[in-house]
Amino acid sequence: QVQLVESGGGLVQAGGSLRLSCASSGSIFVYGMGWYRQAPGKQRELVALITRWGSTNYADSVKGRFTISRDNAKNTVYLQMNSLKPEDTAVYYCNADGSTIRLPNYWGQGTQVTVSS
């Protein structure tokens, strides 16, 4: 069983930085992990992915500004967000994708990120 808890969100000025954390109650070693976000009135969208082997993929809108990483020993995934823009404002969700290994998908409850101009 995996329970995901995000933290690190908050209010920041444009150009600032935040580091989001996603802590799991169980091992995330076998899971591909991802960060998604949902702005008001918009659909949830992918921000960044990291495979169990450490390969990463990013949405074009955050490439060069955001970095996803994982620490399997701590069962934690991080999202370092630099050069934040007002359009990055959203609720950010952590995801554990077990679909490729016949395990469930898990979502955290989300953490709010607000970037002021």
N, C-alpha and C positions, 0 to 999 in steps of 0.2 A: 504494500500500500504506500502510495506517495501522496503527501500533502505538501503543497507549495505555498510559501508565504513570501510575498514581495515586500520590500522596504526600500527607503532611500528617496522616495519621491518628495516633491515640495515645490515651492515657488522660487524661481530664479530669474534674473534679468537676462535679456538676450545677450548672447556671447558667453554666458556662464557655463558651468559644468555641474553635472550631477552623476552620481554612481548608484545605480540600482542593484539590489541584491535579491536573489531568489533562493531561499533556504528550503530544503526538502527534509521531510521527516524520515524518508527512506532513501535507500541508495538510488542515485541517478546514473550510475555507471553505464548501464546498457541503453539509456535513453538519448535520443537526439533532443536537444533543448532549444527553446526559442523564446524570443521576446516579440510580443505583438502589442499594438496600441489601437485605441478606439477614441476618436475625437467626437464631440457632440454632433449628432445628426449624420455621422459617417459610419461606414462599416469597419469592422475590425480588420487591421492590415498587418502583414508581416513586417517586422523591423529587422530582425537578425536571427540567424540560426547557427548552431554549432553542433556538429555530429559527435558521436561518442569517441571518434578518433581525433577530434579537434579541428576539423575543417570548418570553415566559416562561410557564411553568405549573408549579404546585406541588401536591404532595399536601396534603390538608387538614391533616394532622398536623404539617406543617412551615411552613405559611403564617404569615408575619409573623416567623419566626425564621431561616429559611434564605434565602440569596440566591444564585442561579446567575448566572454571567457568563462571557463569553468574550473572548479576545483573539486574533483571527485572525492577527494579525501574528506572534504568538508560538506559534501553534498550541496554545493552552492554554485549558482550561476550568476554572473555579473554582467551589467551593461554600463560601460563607461560612456557618458554622453558629453561631448565637448562642443563648443561653438553653437550652443542651443539657439533655436529660432522660435518665434511665436508659433509657427506652424507645427512645432513639435509638441505643443500642448495636447495632452490626451491622458487617458487612463492606460497605463502600461501593464500588460499581463505576461506572466511567465507560463510557459507550456512545456510539458514533458511528453514527447511523442513516442508512444510505444507501438504504433501501427505496423512498423516493419518487422517487429519481433512478436507480434500477436499478443501485445499487452495493451492495456487501456491508454487513452490520452488523459492527461491531467492538466488542470488549469488552477492558477492561483486566483486570489480575490481581486487583485489589481492594486496599483498605487498611482495616485494622481501626480502628474507632472504639469506644472503651469509655468510658461515662459512669458514674461512681460516684455513689452517693447520699450 
